[in-house]
Amino acid sequence: MTVEATPRAARASFRAAFGRQPDGVWSAPGRVNLIGEHTDYNRGYVLPFAIDRRTYAAVALRQDGIARVASTLGGEPVTAGLAAVSAQTVGGWSAYPLGAARELARQAGREPGQGFDAFFVSDVPVGAGLSSSAAIECALALALNELWGTGLSRRALVAATCRAENEVVGAPTGILDQSASLLSHVGTALFIDCADGSSETVSLGLDHADLEILVIDTRVRHQHAGGGYRLRRASCEKAARLLGVRALRDVTLADLEQARERLDEETFRRARHVVTENARVLQAITVLREAGPRGVGPVMLASHQSLHEDFDVTVPELDVAVAAAVASGALGARMTGGGFGGSAIALAERAARDDIAARLRATFRGQGFAEPNVFTVTPSDGAHRDA
């Protein structure tokens, strides 16, 4: 089922699925993480931005405790009693919105009561590492926060939607995705301190520098509820425990080197990525503020190398995408998202966009890979009501 991702399309799809008018339409964006990978659940630093691809949720309240959710992913609406939503009772894509509804109610200190119908349309690619799941969660959370009158702040919505992903979906992620989707502003990246959830905007200045961010969707699909992501988080927690700190955020590279004999080789490499990645986030912010976006390329490349060598979350398609983009003239490139598939991003001159995209497609063909989906994204606003 192909439906244009617009408020009007969401409203029409809602009417077709549920036979009535929605109370409104809300949307939330996907995101690109410029730098700061696997640092959020280590209470570290991240620098994402919302993109100009969104998920629209047409929503209407019901007079009972039933929730029905449907989407352009196809199939019949999924129906659940809100009071019974748990990791054991819901699954698949519906766990994201139903979990968000459950946790929103809990964050507001109330039991799930008044139900709702919701229909989702989206142009955020699924499984591409661009947070299609967070866009679903945040669009619905913003809608229900208004319709239920819970009056929660956006930071509270971040906490609720992150818990939904952890406890209902079963993905051990941090607050990066939901923060970017709910708190971003056009033209800027969002510097988030994941230790306390505080954030501030950082101007990217891409237009002024005639630069663009290209997304290279490798079409290798991933899921954060799978084993690889969970094992990486467990390694980080093991390192923190052995080093006697709450989280790897509290470790310097000097600390890590001094304690090297206390860690096995794999755990040491996992920790080294997180410690150096936190430093790279701070370095990128300094470069953006003092020199502008053209200087960020080498930091991006260093991040990708660390994700490949120390954290082992890249796949051949991601490594080829980064190498081919740089060989074609990109100023920098790296995988974005949790890894094990998904997308890479490249920082490129606007005039070089088409040449880089053509080189990427040719390189992927030569390697026997599926053709990548290459497109530009612009830093955009976070979740809001559309209609």
Secondary structure, 3 states (H helix, E strand, C coil): CCCCCCHHHHHHHHHHHHCCCCCEEEEEEEEEEEECCCCHHHCCEEEEEEEEEEEEEEEEECCCCEEEEEECCCCCCEEEEHHHCCCCCCCHHHHHHHHHHHHHHHHCCCCCCCCEEEEEEECCCCCCCCCHHHHHHHHHHHHHHHHCCCCCCHHHHHHHHHHHHHHHHCCCCCCHHHHHHHHCCCCEEEEEECCCCEEEEEECCCCCCCEEEEEEECCCCCCCCCHHHHHHHHHHHHHHHHHCCCCHHHCCHHHHHHCHHHCCHHHHHHHHHHHHHHHHHHHHHHHHHHCCHHHHHHHHHHHHHHHHHCCCCCCHHHHHHHHHHHHCCCCEEEEECCCCCCEEEEEEEHHHHHHHHHHHHHHHHHHCCCCCEEEEECCCCCCEECC
